Amino acid sequence: MPIAGQGMLLTSMDIDSLHEAEFNRWYDREHLEERVAIDGFLEARRYVAHDGKPKYLSLYSTATFDVLESPAYRKALANQTDWSKANIARFQNMIRGVARITISRGVGRGAALGIIRLRPPAEGADKLRAALREQLDPASRDGIISMHLLENDPDLSKPLTPDAEKPDPGAGDWFVLIDATDVGAVPAAAAGITGNAALKPLVVTSGVYKLLWDIAKSDLPRE
C-alpha cells in the first residue's frame, strides 16, 4: 500500500558525534514507540543518510492531517520526557515538516528513500501538483516501490529547538519521497524532477537515505 493515512510529520537533524550513541538509543528505545502510541498516529520510520543532509530522518504517518494539531499530539509536545528534552536540545540543522500527503502512488515501502525538497512558487500550486503527479509514477521505474508528495503547513512546520520562532522561508516547502528497493535505484527516479527544466529551479535539496527500522501501531506491546 502507499503511505498510510493522510498526514505526515517529517523530522530531520544532525547530532554531535559526542552524543550520537545516546541520540540513537533514545530514538530506538523510547521516541518512535512513544509517538506511534499517540491517538491517530499509524506508523513511523527512521533513516540514516547514504548521500544527504541532515544525517538523520524520521517519518511519522497519521490517520488524518488534523491529528498533527490534535489535543493528544499537543499534550505529547507539552510533556516531553526528560530524555526527550535532553536530546532535542542537542539537535542541529533541524527540519520539521507538518504535512498533508497529497499524492501517494505505488504499493509498499522500500529499504531506501529518496527525498527532494521543493519550494513551490507563490502562485501555481495546482499546476505544480499536477506536474508532479505525472512524474510520481513508480510503475514505469525499476526498483521504485512507491512515490509520494508531502505539502507542509507553514504555520505548523516549526522546529522544536530554541530558534523555532525565527522566520523560516522554507516552512511551506514540499517534499517528494521515493521509496526504493536499493539506494542505487533512486538517482534515475529523482532525475525526473531534479533534472527537469521546469522543476529544477524549485529544487532546494535532494538526498538518499537508508532505512534503519520502522514501527506500526500493531507492533506496540499489548496491555
N, C-alpha and C positions, 0 to 999 in steps of 0.2 A: 504494500500500500504506500501511497505518498506520505508525506509528513502528517502525523496525527493532529487533529484539531485545527483551529483557525488562528491561534495566537502563538507568538514565539518571543521568548526572551533570549537575546544573544549577548554574551559577555566574553570579552577577550582582554588579556592583560599580560604584562611581563612581571617577573618577580626576581628579586635579587638572589643570586646563587646561594648566598648565606642562609636564606630562609626557604629555599626551593623544596627541600625534602619535607619540611613541616607543611608548606602550602599544599603539596600533593597529598600528604597524609590527611589533611583536613578535608580536601575535596573528596577523596576516596572513602573516608570513614564517617564523614558527617554531612557535608554540604549538599551533595547531589541527592542523597536519600531524603534529607530534610526538606528540600524544595519539592521533590516529587510527591511528598506526603501532603502538600497543601491542596486543599479542595480545588479541583479544576485543573491542576497540573497532571499531565499524562505520562510524560517521559522526559529523560534528559540524556545528553551525550557529552562526553569530554574528548577533546582533541589536543594534539601537540603539533607544532608546525613542522612540516617537511621542508617547505620553502615559503616563508611568510612571516609577517609581524602583525601583532604581538605573538609571543611564543605559544600561549595557551588560549583555547577557545572552548566555550561551552554553549550548548543549545538546549533550551527548555521549551517543550511544546505544551500548549494549554488548550482546553476544550473550546474556549471562545476567547476573543481578544479581551473581553471585559474582565476575565479572570485576572489580568495583569494590572487592573486597578481596583480589584475587589477588596472588601474588608479583610478577608483571610490573608491575602498577599500583603496588604499594608500592615497588618498585625505582625507578620513574619519579619518584614523590613524594620519595623519599630522595636522588635525584640530579638535582635541578633544575639547569638550565644557569645560568650567571652572569646571562644576560639575563633569564631567568625570575625569579631571586631578586630582581633589581633592580626588576622590575615588580610582582611580588607584594607587595613591601614597601610599595608605594605605593597598594595597594588601599584604598578607603574604602567603608564601609557594605556589606561583603561578605556575600553569601548563598551558601551552598554546600549543595546537597541531593544526597545519595546515595540514589537512589530505585528502587523497583520500579515498573514500568509495569503497572498492574493493569487498566486499561481503555484500549483503543485502537480507535476506530471510524472508518471512512471510508477514503478512498483518496488517497494523496499528501500533499504538504507545500505550504503556501501561502507567498505573499510577505509576509504579515502574521501576527502571532501575538498572540492574547490570552492573558493569564496571570492566573489567580485563585489567590491563596494562601488556604488554608483551615486552620483549627485544629480538628481533629476532637475531639469530646468524649472524656473518659477511657473511657467505655463507649459502645457503639453504633457501632463502626466498620463492621460488616457492614451495618447499617441505612443508614448514610450512603453507603456504597459502592453499595448497591442504588438509593438515590435518585438518585445522580449518574449511574448507568448509564442511567436513564430520560432524564436531561437531556442526556447526551452523544450526541446523535443528529444527525449532520451532514446526513443525507438530507432533513430537513424544513426546512433553513435555507439560504436563498440566499447564495451567496458563501462558505460554510463547507465546507472540504475534508475535514477530519478533526478529531476531538476526543479528548482523552486525559486519563487520571488518573495522576499520579505520587504514590507514597506514600513519604515519606522514612523512612530508617532513622535513628532518633535517635542511635544510638551512632556512626555513621559520618559523619553530616552536621555537620561542624565546619569553620569557615573555616580557611584556611591561614595567616592573619595571626596576629600575636603574641597576640591575645586569644582564641585557639582554645579555651582551657581554661575560659573564663568560662561560667557556667551560661547555657544558651540555651533558653528556654521554647518557641521555635519550631523546635527541631531535629527534632521529629516531625511537622511540618506536611505538608499535602498540597498539590499544585499541579494545577490544571486548565489544560490547554493547548488553545487553539482555533486551529487552522490555517485561515487565511482567504485569499481572493484579494486583499483590499484592507483597509486599516485601517477603512474605513467599514462593513464587514460585521461587525466584531467586537462592537460595543456591544449590538446586539439579541440576539446569541447569548449574550453574557455576562450579560445581564439575567435570563436564565432561572435563574441562580444567585444573582447579586448582588441581584436584586430579589425572590427567592423568600423568603417569610416564614419558612419552616422552615430555610433555608440561610443567610440573610443574617447572623444572629448569629455564624456561624462564619467569615465572610469577614474576613481580615486586611488584604489589599491586593489591588488589581487594576490591570492596565495593558495597554497595547497597544504592540507592538514591530514594527519593520520589519526584514526580513531584509537582512543585509549580504552574506553569502555562505555557502556550505556546501561540505563536502568529504566524500567517501566513501572507504572503503578502496581501491576500484578506481581512484580518482583519483591515488593515490600513485605517484611515479616508480618504474618497474620497474628493478631492478638488472640 
